[in-house]
């Protein structure tokens, strides 16, 4: 009886370990069948030379850049909840932005920007809050929360009793720091397990694809599932789930909806799913590929796709003289959030809102994209990017989101995502991929 009870008590740990073993088998099978640069039926005919930056100790200037990024998290930390505001001074967050904070916290610890004690206290408090969040239908985190009260809110930070649905992509991202904690900081396993036991991650996976949720049009108290994710983001968000033993094989495949489109002399990956039919835009931006590389070290396909997305931006600069590092970003004027893309909705170098409205006048060089490409590639162009971006900060507030193409004005939006990715990028330069299994 004692043995049987011990097995019951240990069931969560057993399930978790089985999941990890399954994930490693999946990862091994994907990578070992990629011989000759093939995934599914993607074949790269010739080896592509990628100018990878070698790991090294940060320079004194780079270390100061990291300290500047950490200022944001000091300013926007909510002591009572352990969460951080998504935007400077605005007490709201998403799971994506909370992940950016946790990744920034991990990067700051790795770079010795903060003390071990501060890292431990802040990480524990954040995990404890994630383990008690009110959830959509008691299953998964809402798309937005008030950072002071932990209430489910809409994007205007107004309380919504039943929430506004969950984002599978956002949740996939927050599983990245949870995976890092499991592999590299195992003394947090109790807190991580509490979070995972509170959330029902399985309900957002169907037939190996990712599904978000949203209120039904005729009854906003009832949530409906909607397939979520496009090429780049879909594969990135799936990887942390696969490491936890979840069957997301279809979401991790690039081939099902892939179309290679030549932009500025480079065949870049785009998504065939029509926005008019699927009610989701097929943005091609820097961010998903940068994060995949910084955090996972990329796979045999994404490392090539990432470099192509980067190279198209370098080639645009060569053609136009406009420094180009595009991504999704907050902006400091209406509509306050814009997707600056290599390609979206049928157009090259398109800048649109989340509603698909034209925002060409708000095209920017993205600070986080400049830092990300600089961390990944050692080229004259990434040196130009960082040279332009390195002054886009406030000593008192952190890194600004970027610089407007049209007139060179600074985009003075200051966010957790920009500052978190700056910290991740600098930690990558010194340590390599942040999710290195079994290595602290």
C-alpha beads as a LAMMPS data file, in Angstrom:
LAMMPS data file: protein, C-alpha beads

440 atoms
439 bonds

1 atom types
1 bond types

-500.0 500.0 xlo xhi
-500.0 500.0 ylo yhi
-500.0 500.0 zlo zhi

Masses

1 110.0

Atoms # bond

1 1 1 0.000 0.000 0.000
2 1 1 2.831 2.387 0.838
3 1 1 4.450 1.726 -2.545
4 1 1 1.146 2.273 -4.369
5 1 1 0.579 5.525 -2.518
6 1 1 4.096 6.658 -3.333
7 1 1 3.379 6.063 -7.021
8 1 1 0.198 8.147 -6.762
9 1 1 2.080 10.941 -5.035
10 1 1 4.751 10.904 -7.699
11 1 1 2.385 10.698 -10.677
12 1 1 2.982 14.265 -11.886
13 1 1 6.742 13.785 -11.849
14 1 1 6.444 10.450 -13.679
15 1 1 4.195 11.962 -16.363
16 1 1 6.584 14.892 -16.732
17 1 1 9.649 12.630 -17.100
18 1 1 7.844 10.421 -19.643
19 1 1 6.916 13.578 -21.525
20 1 1 10.514 14.752 -21.575
21 1 1 11.687 11.365 -22.860
22 1 1 9.035 11.442 -25.580
23 1 1 10.097 14.951 -26.532
24 1 1 13.737 13.948 -26.867
25 1 1 12.744 11.029 -29.105
26 1 1 10.658 13.386 -31.274
27 1 1 13.456 15.940 -31.475
28 1 1 16.012 13.234 -32.342
29 1 1 13.783 11.742 -35.042
30 1 1 13.206 15.152 -36.638
31 1 1 16.861 16.112 -36.698
32 1 1 18.230 12.734 -37.788
33 1 1 15.898 12.491 -40.732
34 1 1 17.076 15.920 -41.862
35 1 1 20.195 14.565 -43.527
36 1 1 20.948 16.647 -46.601
37 1 1 18.956 19.551 -45.159
38 1 1 15.539 17.961 -45.519
39 1 1 12.537 18.330 -43.225
40 1 1 9.401 16.635 -44.486
41 1 1 9.880 17.335 -48.186
42 1 1 11.836 20.573 -47.889
43 1 1 15.159 20.208 -49.666
44 1 1 17.926 22.796 -49.837
45 1 1 19.901 22.071 -52.978
46 1 1 23.145 23.633 -51.804
47 1 1 24.800 24.455 -48.517
48 1 1 24.049 28.033 -47.483
49 1 1 26.904 29.875 -45.807
50 1 1 25.663 31.514 -42.605
51 1 1 28.020 34.003 -40.894
52 1 1 27.307 32.851 -37.342
53 1 1 28.720 35.000 -34.552
54 1 1 31.023 33.047 -32.255
55 1 1 30.332 33.183 -28.514
56 1 1 32.525 35.577 -26.562
57 1 1 32.562 37.701 -23.425
58 1 1 30.604 40.935 -23.763
59 1 1 32.489 44.163 -24.249
60 1 1 32.150 46.867 -21.612
61 1 1 29.770 48.767 -23.878
62 1 1 27.604 45.679 -24.491
63 1 1 27.446 45.036 -20.757
64 1 1 26.142 48.570 -20.262
65 1 1 23.517 47.893 -22.927
66 1 1 22.344 44.944 -20.836
67 1 1 22.197 47.095 -17.697
68 1 1 20.114 49.659 -19.585
69 1 1 17.621 46.954 -20.581
70 1 1 17.304 45.794 -16.975
71 1 1 16.300 49.339 -15.922
72 1 1 12.948 48.751 -17.661
73 1 1 12.180 45.736 -15.468
74 1 1 13.161 47.554 -12.284
75 1 1 10.843 50.442 -13.186
76 1 1 7.859 48.292 -14.148
77 1 1 8.027 45.557 -11.524
78 1 1 4.872 45.007 -9.469
79 1 1 5.977 43.975 -5.990
80 1 1 2.685 42.427 -4.900
81 1 1 2.319 40.091 -7.912
82 1 1 5.865 39.665 -9.219
83 1 1 4.677 40.589 -12.724
84 1 1 5.986 43.355 -14.985
85 1 1 4.064 45.807 -17.165
86 1 1 4.073 45.108 -20.917
87 1 1 4.471 48.814 -21.694
88 1 1 6.249 51.389 -19.546
89 1 1 3.944 52.604 -16.788
90 1 1 0.877 50.648 -18.024
91 1 1 -0.224 47.950 -15.521
92 1 1 -1.173 45.221 -17.975
93 1 1 0.594 42.229 -19.477
94 1 1 0.168 39.292 -21.826
95 1 1 1.705 35.833 -21.587
96 1 1 4.087 36.782 -24.423
97 1 1 5.299 39.834 -22.523
98 1 1 5.473 37.929 -19.248
99 1 1 7.693 35.439 -21.079
100 1 1 9.851 38.360 -22.243
101 1 1 10.230 39.387 -18.604
102 1 1 11.132 35.874 -17.453
103 1 1 13.628 35.516 -20.316
104 1 1 15.056 38.919 -19.409
105 1 1 15.309 37.806 -15.788
106 1 1 17.133 34.624 -16.811
107 1 1 19.458 36.576 -19.110
108 1 1 20.200 39.136 -16.376
109 1 1 21.137 36.311 -14.005
110 1 1 23.399 34.664 -16.587
111 1 1 25.147 37.991 -17.260
112 1 1 25.449 38.851 -13.556
113 1 1 23.393 41.995 -14.049
114 1 1 21.423 41.078 -10.915
115 1 1 22.321 39.156 -7.779
116 1 1 21.445 35.497 -7.380
117 1 1 19.214 36.395 -4.448
118 1 1 17.193 38.923 -6.469
119 1 1 16.867 36.411 -9.296
120 1 1 15.602 33.700 -6.931
121 1 1 13.078 35.967 -5.195
122 1 1 11.668 37.457 -8.375
123 1 1 11.435 34.185 -10.264
124 1 1 9.705 32.449 -7.367
125 1 1 7.181 35.256 -6.956
126 1 1 6.358 35.291 -10.679
127 1 1 5.905 31.506 -10.770
128 1 1 3.678 31.571 -7.713
129 1 1 1.469 34.152 -9.427
130 1 1 1.307 32.134 -12.660
131 1 1 0.175 29.139 -10.597
132 1 1 -2.830 31.063 -9.248
133 1 1 -3.981 33.066 -12.258
134 1 1 -7.707 33.051 -12.993
135 1 1 -8.048 31.035 -16.209
136 1 1 -10.326 30.905 -19.235
137 1 1 -12.904 28.224 -18.391
138 1 1 -10.483 27.129 -15.658
139 1 1 -8.084 25.836 -18.331
140 1 1 -5.583 28.345 -19.728
141 1 1 -4.368 31.927 -19.170
142 1 1 -6.332 34.827 -20.615
143 1 1 -4.729 36.976 -23.321
144 1 1 -4.220 39.865 -20.878
145 1 1 -4.012 40.500 -17.117
146 1 1 -3.822 43.496 -14.835
147 1 1 -0.307 43.298 -13.356
148 1 1 -1.422 44.808 -10.032
149 1 1 -4.590 42.787 -9.390
150 1 1 -4.073 39.722 -11.656
151 1 1 -7.614 40.222 -12.983
152 1 1 -8.430 38.979 -16.484
153 1 1 -8.760 42.085 -18.665
154 1 1 -9.188 43.120 -22.286
155 1 1 -6.490 44.933 -24.248
156 1 1 -7.683 48.255 -22.801
157 1 1 -7.011 46.801 -19.325
158 1 1 -10.717 46.702 -18.464
159 1 1 -11.782 43.750 -16.275
160 1 1 -13.611 40.990 -18.177
161 1 1 -15.082 38.335 -15.932
162 1 1 -14.916 35.520 -18.477
163 1 1 -11.802 36.776 -20.236
164 1 1 -11.214 37.332 -23.946
165 1 1 -9.713 33.956 -24.802
166 1 1 -6.233 32.476 -24.781
167 1 1 -3.372 32.708 -27.282
168 1 1 -1.627 29.420 -28.021
169 1 1 1.354 31.308 -29.466
170 1 1 1.746 33.401 -26.304
171 1 1 1.462 30.333 -24.093
172 1 1 3.995 28.500 -26.251
173 1 1 6.431 31.346 -25.664
174 1 1 6.020 31.351 -21.878
175 1 1 6.770 27.626 -21.847
176 1 1 10.303 28.493 -23.048
177 1 1 11.495 29.991 -19.724
178 1 1 9.671 27.191 -17.883
179 1 1 11.700 24.672 -19.888
180 1 1 14.912 26.539 -19.112
181 1 1 14.090 26.403 -15.408
182 1 1 13.413 22.647 -15.557
183 1 1 16.696 21.885 -17.316
184 1 1 19.025 24.457 -15.807
185 1 1 17.488 25.522 -12.469
186 1 1 15.886 22.308 -11.152
187 1 1 15.353 23.748 -7.665
188 1 1 12.370 25.578 -9.250
189 1 1 10.746 22.314 -10.396
190 1 1 8.126 22.417 -7.634
191 1 1 7.001 25.892 -8.690
192 1 1 7.096 25.021 -12.406
193 1 1 5.033 21.891 -11.790
194 1 1 2.504 23.989 -9.858
195 1 1 2.084 26.217 -12.923
196 1 1 1.763 23.282 -15.320
197 1 1 -0.696 21.503 -13.037
198 1 1 -2.804 24.686 -12.885
199 1 1 -2.899 25.042 -16.686
200 1 1 -4.413 22.461 -19.048
201 1 1 -2.035 22.877 -21.989
202 1 1 -3.511 19.902 -23.823
203 1 1 -6.780 21.691 -24.639
204 1 1 -5.019 24.054 -27.058
205 1 1 -3.593 21.194 -29.148
206 1 1 -5.750 19.368 -31.678
207 1 1 -4.470 16.914 -34.289
208 1 1 -0.966 18.222 -33.680
209 1 1 -1.883 21.862 -34.401
210 1 1 -2.193 24.858 -32.059
211 1 1 -5.551 26.399 -31.206
212 1 1 -6.309 29.669 -29.491
213 1 1 -9.741 30.617 -28.224
214 1 1 -12.040 33.624 -28.525
215 1 1 -15.605 34.489 -27.456
216 1 1 -18.312 33.338 -29.838
217 1 1 -19.949 36.198 -31.731
218 1 1 -23.461 35.301 -30.606
219 1 1 -22.516 34.478 -26.996
220 1 1 -19.364 36.051 -25.549
221 1 1 -19.554 33.836 -22.458
222 1 1 -18.718 30.784 -24.600
223 1 1 -15.264 30.312 -26.128
224 1 1 -14.625 28.824 -29.568
225 1 1 -11.356 27.298 -30.719
226 1 1 -9.497 28.828 -33.671
227 1 1 -6.352 27.497 -35.319
228 1 1 -3.469 29.794 -34.442
229 1 1 0.006 30.371 -35.824
230 1 1 1.637 30.958 -39.192
231 1 1 5.018 29.855 -40.542
232 1 1 7.749 31.080 -38.223
233 1 1 5.634 31.743 -35.152
234 1 1 3.818 28.401 -35.333
235 1 1 6.983 26.300 -35.319
236 1 1 8.636 28.483 -32.682
237 1 1 5.696 28.269 -30.261
238 1 1 5.486 24.506 -30.724
239 1 1 9.067 23.722 -29.764
240 1 1 8.734 24.304 -26.024
241 1 1 5.550 22.216 -26.028
242 1 1 7.355 19.389 -27.800
243 1 1 10.046 19.446 -25.103
244 1 1 7.257 18.849 -22.601
245 1 1 6.121 15.767 -24.484
246 1 1 3.149 17.311 -26.289
247 1 1 2.177 16.064 -29.740
248 1 1 2.608 19.192 -31.852
249 1 1 4.273 17.497 -34.785
250 1 1 2.000 19.042 -37.417
251 1 1 2.521 22.530 -36.010
252 1 1 6.292 22.003 -36.100
253 1 1 6.303 21.110 -39.799
254 1 1 7.121 23.908 -42.219
255 1 1 5.972 22.189 -45.385
256 1 1 2.164 22.027 -45.164
257 1 1 1.526 25.695 -45.959
258 1 1 4.934 26.831 -47.170
259 1 1 5.512 29.003 -50.217
260 1 1 8.976 30.337 -50.974
261 1 1 8.700 33.857 -52.359
262 1 1 11.572 35.818 -53.870
263 1 1 12.003 39.171 -52.153
264 1 1 15.034 41.308 -52.883
265 1 1 16.785 38.337 -54.443
266 1 1 16.131 35.916 -51.576
267 1 1 13.643 33.018 -51.399
268 1 1 11.979 33.632 -48.058
269 1 1 9.376 31.429 -46.321
270 1 1 5.782 32.679 -46.503
271 1 1 2.501 31.112 -45.416
272 1 1 -0.037 30.037 -48.038
273 1 1 -3.064 30.398 -45.751
274 1 1 -5.182 33.233 -47.125
275 1 1 -5.907 35.924 -44.479
276 1 1 -9.341 36.535 -46.033
277 1 1 -10.282 32.893 -45.524
278 1 1 -8.495 32.059 -42.277
279 1 1 -8.966 35.440 -40.547
280 1 1 -5.308 35.615 -39.520
281 1 1 -2.491 37.570 -41.148
282 1 1 0.586 35.773 -42.462
283 1 1 3.276 38.148 -41.206
284 1 1 6.918 37.424 -42.044
285 1 1 8.960 39.330 -39.463
286 1 1 12.307 38.994 -37.768
287 1 1 11.107 38.172 -34.267
288 1 1 10.030 34.544 -34.469
289 1 1 13.217 33.513 -36.288
290 1 1 15.445 35.518 -33.952
291 1 1 13.830 33.978 -30.864
292 1 1 14.021 30.470 -32.314
293 1 1 17.764 30.961 -32.830
294 1 1 18.516 32.743 -29.548
295 1 1 16.577 30.279 -27.424
296 1 1 16.644 26.901 -29.179
297 1 1 19.686 27.332 -31.394
298 1 1 17.395 26.829 -34.430
299 1 1 16.799 23.565 -36.284
300 1 1 18.159 22.517 -39.663
301 1 1 15.397 24.399 -41.495
302 1 1 14.790 27.423 -39.295
303 1 1 18.480 28.337 -39.251
304 1 1 18.346 28.692 -43.056
305 1 1 14.985 30.460 -43.061
306 1 1 16.202 32.860 -40.363
307 1 1 19.256 33.785 -42.399
308 1 1 17.144 34.296 -45.528
309 1 1 14.749 36.603 -43.664
310 1 1 17.785 38.535 -42.427
311 1 1 19.451 38.575 -45.866
312 1 1 16.359 40.026 -47.555
313 1 1 16.562 42.930 -45.116
314 1 1 20.254 43.449 -45.828
315 1 1 19.523 43.398 -49.566
316 1 1 16.753 45.983 -49.149
317 1 1 19.316 48.247 -47.515
318 1 1 21.703 47.702 -50.412
319 1 1 18.905 48.550 -52.862
320 1 1 17.374 51.549 -51.065
321 1 1 19.941 52.817 -48.570
322 1 1 17.333 52.373 -45.797
323 1 1 18.599 50.460 -42.744
324 1 1 16.126 47.610 -42.362
325 1 1 15.375 45.467 -39.313
326 1 1 11.646 44.789 -39.261
327 1 1 9.438 43.196 -36.648
328 1 1 6.190 43.660 -34.769
329 1 1 6.481 46.623 -32.425
330 1 1 4.657 49.026 -30.192
331 1 1 4.711 52.560 -31.576
332 1 1 4.307 55.830 -29.713
333 1 1 1.250 57.034 -31.640
334 1 1 -2.065 55.559 -32.763
335 1 1 -2.686 52.699 -33.473
336 1 1 0.167 51.953 -30.982
337 1 1 1.049 48.535 -32.431
338 1 1 2.255 47.783 -35.956
339 1 1 3.578 44.760 -37.839
340 1 1 6.542 45.856 -39.965
341 1 1 7.091 42.899 -42.252
342 1 1 9.252 41.469 -44.984
343 1 1 5.991 40.165 -46.427
344 1 1 2.352 40.033 -45.371
345 1 1 -1.069 39.882 -46.995
346 1 1 0.368 39.641 -50.505
347 1 1 2.754 42.611 -50.242
348 1 1 6.508 42.964 -49.825
349 1 1 7.772 45.256 -47.041
350 1 1 4.220 45.733 -45.826
351 1 1 3.435 47.571 -42.585
352 1 1 -0.039 46.916 -41.206
353 1 1 -2.089 46.927 -38.018
354 1 1 -3.535 43.764 -36.504
355 1 1 -6.723 44.623 -38.417
356 1 1 -4.832 44.659 -41.714
357 1 1 -4.968 48.442 -42.121
358 1 1 -2.079 50.192 -43.875
359 1 1 0.543 51.666 -41.537
360 1 1 3.317 52.424 -44.005
361 1 1 4.034 55.789 -42.386
362 1 1 4.985 53.913 -39.204
363 1 1 7.679 51.675 -40.669
364 1 1 10.574 51.495 -38.234
365 1 1 13.965 50.059 -37.704
366 1 1 13.212 47.747 -34.750
367 1 1 15.645 47.929 -31.842
368 1 1 15.026 44.324 -30.788
369 1 1 15.470 43.069 -34.371
370 1 1 18.733 45.012 -34.713
371 1 1 20.038 43.483 -31.467
372 1 1 18.844 40.018 -32.427
373 1 1 20.498 39.989 -35.843
374 1 1 23.661 41.487 -34.330
375 1 1 23.782 38.643 -31.788
376 1 1 23.302 35.956 -34.421
377 1 1 25.422 37.099 -37.366
378 1 1 28.881 38.603 -37.653
379 1 1 28.588 40.803 -40.751
380 1 1 29.265 44.408 -41.724
381 1 1 25.495 44.914 -42.003
382 1 1 24.744 43.793 -38.425
383 1 1 27.501 46.178 -37.333
384 1 1 25.642 48.963 -39.164
385 1 1 22.384 47.965 -37.475
386 1 1 23.808 48.025 -33.973
387 1 1 25.647 51.273 -34.658
388 1 1 22.316 52.903 -35.527
389 1 1 20.373 51.262 -32.695
390 1 1 22.869 51.660 -29.863
391 1 1 21.719 55.179 -28.946
392 1 1 17.980 54.376 -28.903
393 1 1 17.613 54.316 -25.139
394 1 1 16.833 56.324 -22.030
395 1 1 19.171 55.772 -19.087
396 1 1 16.185 56.211 -16.784
397 1 1 13.687 54.001 -18.689
398 1 1 15.418 51.452 -20.919
399 1 1 15.490 50.814 -24.675
400 1 1 13.103 52.539 -27.054
401 1 1 11.324 50.398 -29.650
402 1 1 13.098 51.847 -32.675
403 1 1 13.456 54.605 -35.248
404 1 1 10.904 55.680 -37.874
405 1 1 12.049 55.263 -41.468
406 1 1 10.122 58.236 -42.809
407 1 1 11.926 60.947 -40.872
408 1 1 14.410 59.336 -38.478
409 1 1 12.399 60.169 -35.345
410 1 1 12.857 57.889 -32.357
411 1 1 9.910 55.588 -31.701
412 1 1 9.751 56.235 -27.957
413 1 1 7.494 53.327 -27.036
414 1 1 9.281 51.387 -24.275
415 1 1 8.253 47.785 -23.681
416 1 1 9.053 44.566 -21.849
417 1 1 9.399 42.737 -25.151
418 1 1 12.047 45.063 -26.587
419 1 1 14.075 45.136 -23.372
420 1 1 13.703 41.406 -22.796
421 1 1 14.945 40.570 -26.289
422 1 1 17.872 42.997 -25.913
423 1 1 18.888 41.071 -22.779
424 1 1 18.370 37.708 -24.487
425 1 1 20.495 38.810 -27.435
426 1 1 23.389 39.883 -25.237
427 1 1 23.173 36.717 -23.131
428 1 1 23.298 34.700 -26.371
429 1 1 26.518 36.447 -27.436
430 1 1 28.165 35.346 -24.198
431 1 1 26.504 31.959 -23.604
432 1 1 25.057 30.700 -26.873
433 1 1 21.501 29.332 -27.151
434 1 1 19.658 29.946 -23.900
435 1 1 17.765 26.642 -23.805
436 1 1 20.778 24.339 -23.674
437 1 1 19.434 21.099 -22.247
438 1 1 21.294 20.030 -19.124
439 1 1 23.722 22.977 -19.102
440 1 1 23.549 25.971 -16.765

Bonds

1 1 1 2
2 1 2 3
3 1 3 4
4 1 4 5
5 1 5 6
6 1 6 7
7 1 7 8
8 1 8 9
9 1 9 10
10 1 10 11
11 1 11 12
12 1 12 13
13 1 13 14
14 1 14 15
15 1 15 16
16 1 16 17
17 1 17 18
18 1 18 19
19 1 19 20
20 1 20 21
21 1 21 22
22 1 22 23
23 1 23 24
24 1 24 25
25 1 25 26
26 1 26 27
27 1 27 28
28 1 28 29
29 1 29 30
30 1 30 31
31 1 31 32
32 1 32 33
33 1 33 34
34 1 34 35
35 1 35 36
36 1 36 37
37 1 37 38
38 1 38 39
39 1 39 40
40 1 40 41
41 1 41 42
42 1 42 43
43 1 43 44
44 1 44 45
45 1 45 46
46 1 46 47
47 1 47 48
48 1 48 49
49 1 49 50
50 1 50 51
51 1 51 52
52 1 52 53
53 1 53 54
54 1 54 55
55 1 55 56
56 1 56 57
57 1 57 58
58 1 58 59
59 1 59 60
60 1 60 61
61 1 61 62
62 1 62 63
63 1 63 64
64 1 64 65
65 1 65 66
66 1 66 67
67 1 67 68
68 1 68 69
69 1 69 70
70 1 70 71
71 1 71 72
72 1 72 73
73 1 73 74
74 1 74 75
75 1 75 76
76 1 76 77
77 1 77 78
78 1 78 79
79 1 79 80
80 1 80 81
81 1 81 82
82 1 82 83
83 1 83 84
84 1 84 85
85 1 85 86
86 1 86 87
87 1 87 88
88 1 88 89
89 1 89 90
90 1 90 91
91 1 91 92
92 1 92 93
93 1 93 94
94 1 94 95
95 1 95 96
96 1 96 97
97 1 97 98
98 1 98 99
99 1 99 100
100 1 100 101
101 1 101 102
102 1 102 103
103 1 103 104
104 1 104 105
105 1 105 106
106 1 106 107
107 1 107 108
108 1 108 109
109 1 109 110
110 1 110 111
111 1 111 112
112 1 112 113
113 1 113 114
114 1 114 115
115 1 115 116
116 1 116 117
117 1 117 118
118 1 118 119
119 1 119 120
120 1 120 121
121 1 121 122
122 1 122 123
123 1 123 124
124 1 124 125
125 1 125 126
126 1 126 127
127 1 127 128
128 1 128 129
129 1 129 130
130 1 130 131
131 1 131 132
132 1 132 133
133 1 133 134
134 1 134 135
135 1 135 136
136 1 136 137
137 1 137 138
138 1 138 139
139 1 139 140
140 1 140 141
141 1 141 142
142 1 142 143
143 1 143 144
144 1 144 145
145 1 145 146
146 1 146 147
147 1 147 148
148 1 148 149
149 1 149 150
150 1 150 151
151 1 151 152
152 1 152 153
153 1 153 154
154 1 154 155
155 1 155 156
156 1 156 157
157 1 157 158
158 1 158 159
159 1 159 160
160 1 160 161
161 1 161 162
162 1 162 163
163 1 163 164
164 1 164 165
165 1 165 166
166 1 166 167
167 1 167 168
168 1 168 169
169 1 169 170
170 1 170 171
171 1 171 172
172 1 172 173
173 1 173 174
174 1 174 175
175 1 175 176
176 1 176 177
177 1 177 178
178 1 178 179
179 1 179 180
180 1 180 181
181 1 181 182
182 1 182 183
183 1 183 184
184 1 184 185
185 1 185 186
186 1 186 187
187 1 187 188
188 1 188 189
189 1 189 190
190 1 190 191
191 1 191 192
192 1 192 193
193 1 193 194
194 1 194 195
195 1 195 196
196 1 196 197
197 1 197 198
198 1 198 199
199 1 199 200
200 1 200 201
201 1 201 202
202 1 202 203
203 1 203 204
204 1 204 205
205 1 205 206
206 1 206 207
207 1 207 208
208 1 208 209
209 1 209 210
210 1 210 211
211 1 211 212
212 1 212 213
213 1 213 214
214 1 214 215
215 1 215 216
216 1 216 217
217 1 217 218
218 1 218 219
219 1 219 220
220 1 220 221
221 1 221 222
222 1 222 223
223 1 223 224
224 1 224 225
225 1 225 226
226 1 226 227
227 1 227 228
228 1 228 229
229 1 229 230
230 1 230 231
231 1 231 232
232 1 232 233
233 1 233 234
234 1 234 235
235 1 235 236
236 1 236 237
237 1 237 238
238 1 238 239
239 1 239 240
240 1 240 241
241 1 241 242
242 1 242 243
243 1 243 244
244 1 244 245
245 1 245 246
246 1 246 247
247 1 247 248
248 1 248 249
249 1 249 250
250 1 250 251
251 1 251 252
252 1 252 253
253 1 253 254
254 1 254 255
255 1 255 256
256 1 256 257
257 1 257 258
258 1 258 259
259 1 259 260
260 1 260 261
261 1 261 262
262 1 262 263
263 1 263 264
264 1 264 265
265 1 265 266
266 1 266 267
267 1 267 268
268 1 268 269
269 1 269 270
270 1 270 271
271 1 271 272
272 1 272 273
273 1 273 274
274 1 274 275
275 1 275 276
276 1 276 277
277 1 277 278
278 1 278 279
279 1 279 280
280 1 280 281
281 1 281 282
282 1 282 283
283 1 283 284
284 1 284 285
285 1 285 286
286 1 286 287
287 1 287 288
288 1 288 289
289 1 289 290
290 1 290 291
291 1 291 292
292 1 292 293
293 1 293 294
294 1 294 295
295 1 295 296
296 1 296 297
297 1 297 298
298 1 298 299
299 1 299 300
300 1 300 301
301 1 301 302
302 1 302 303
303 1 303 304
304 1 304 305
305 1 305 306
306 1 306 307
307 1 307 308
308 1 308 309
309 1 309 310
310 1 310 311
311 1 311 312
312 1 312 313
313 1 313 314
314 1 314 315
315 1 315 316
316 1 316 317
317 1 317 318
318 1 318 319
319 1 319 320
320 1 320 321
321 1 321 322
322 1 322 323
323 1 323 324
324 1 324 325
325 1 325 326
326 1 326 327
327 1 327 328
328 1 328 329
329 1 329 330
330 1 330 331
331 1 331 332
332 1 332 333
333 1 333 334
334 1 334 335
335 1 335 336
336 1 336 337
337 1 337 338
338 1 338 339
339 1 339 340
340 1 340 341
341 1 341 342
342 1 342 343
343 1 343 344
344 1 344 345
345 1 345 346
346 1 346 347
347 1 347 348
348 1 348 349
349 1 349 350
350 1 350 351
351 1 351 352
352 1 352 353
353 1 353 354
354 1 354 355
355 1 355 356
356 1 356 357
357 1 357 358
358 1 358 359
359 1 359 360
360 1 360 361
361 1 361 362
362 1 362 363
363 1 363 364
364 1 364 365
365 1 365 366
366 1 366 367
367 1 367 368
368 1 368 369
369 1 369 370
370 1 370 371
371 1 371 372
372 1 372 373
373 1 373 374
374 1 374 375
375 1 375 376
376 1 376 377
377 1 377 378
378 1 378 379
379 1 379 380
380 1 380 381
381 1 381 382
382 1 382 383
383 1 383 384
384 1 384 385
385 1 385 386
386 1 386 387
387 1 387 388
388 1 388 389
389 1 389 390
390 1 390 391
391 1 391 392
392 1 392 393
393 1 393 394
394 1 394 395
395 1 395 396
396 1 396 397
397 1 397 398
398 1 398 399
399 1 399 400
400 1 400 401
401 1 401 402
402 1 402 403
403 1 403 404
404 1 404 405
405 1 405 406
406 1 406 407
407 1 407 408
408 1 408 409
409 1 409 410
410 1 410 411
411 1 411 412
412 1 412 413
413 1 413 414
414 1 414 415
415 1 415 416
416 1 416 417
417 1 417 418
418 1 418 419
419 1 419 420
420 1 420 421
421 1 421 422
422 1 422 423
423 1 423 424
424 1 424 425
425 1 425 426
426 1 426 427
427 1 427 428
428 1 428 429
429 1 429 430
430 1 430 431
431 1 431 432
432 1 432 433
433 1 433 434
434 1 434 435
435 1 435 436
436 1 436 437
437 1 437 438
438 1 438 439
439 1 439 440
